[in-house]
Amino acid sequence: MTRNTLRGLTPGTMTVLAVSVLMGTSIATPAGAAEAEAKTAFKAMSDYMAAQTDFSFDYDSDLEIVTRDQQKLALASSGSMTVERPDKIRAERTGGFTDVELVFDGKTVSLLGKEANAYGQADIPGTLDQLIDALRDDYERPIPGADLLLSDIYGELMPLVTDVKDLGSGMIGGVECDHFAFRTDEVDWQIWIAQGDRPYPCRYVVTSKSVRGSPEYSIDVRNWKTGSEVDPVEFAFQAPANAKKLDLKELPDTDELPKTFLEGGVK
């Protein structure tokens, strides 16, 4: 069912709407009610995601970088993920600089760089949440869209929020979604949540406020499946023939931001 949207408005009403959004209000809904509705919808999405013991999806992501001369560049990737809560994931990602596969069986994480025919492994016993933290903090190998895989998305993200906006509805990949914007001290983020009884995140955009040029990271989710819809996969890693084993921290070209883009301080 369509909610209030930004489409079909005249220039005059667009000006009024722009002022309303800047003031943190909505034309049709008082600010307090709009904020409560946004938080309720986001909590419902978080609860829905936590309740899915098996799910899979494909995705497209864009990572913006800002050069020294303030040119924005976007690095595009596509991939897929299959998750079995609480402690298993198989993910693949292909971009212009990498072709990588990640497998976690609840005890060991394995990361394969297909172009280099090299892999690294680390013992990280625990849940998917613990894997996400360890890969990000200890190995600098963040999982794309990791926020959306946490067992309590609301509990992790909402305490940092300082401002909330309900922006009506929008279409992502043909799916009608509720659109919300949130602000924190360090980043702004937006999320589009599928309407109906499967409120999964269709798009997630994070905008940096601490980097000059305000680069963004975005991920679009498609082909969402849960339960018996999920195609069976193996969570046991099998290294390809003649693949070289390296320390996980030394495995090349597995990040969404290639090291070549860090030379000269372009990040």
DAHUBEL-V576956 format. One record per run of one state. SS is the DSSP state (2 for helix, 1 for strand, 0 for the rest). FROM is the first residue (numbers start at 1). TO is the last residue. Records with the same first field share a line. If there is no record, write none. Layout:
SS->FROM-TO / FROM-TO
This chain:
0->1-10 / 23-30 / 52-53 / 67-71 / 85-87 / 96-98 / 105-107 / 114-117 / 124-127 / 138-145 / 150-152 / 161-162 / 173-174 / 184-186 / 195-200 / 209-215 / 230-243 / 246-247 / 251-258 / 262-267
2->11-22 / 31-51 / 128-137 / 146-149 / 153-160 / 227-229 / 248-250 / 259-261
1->54-66 / 72-84 / 88-95 / 99-104 / 108-113 / 118-123 / 163-172 / 175-183 / 187-194 / 201-208 / 216-226 / 244-245
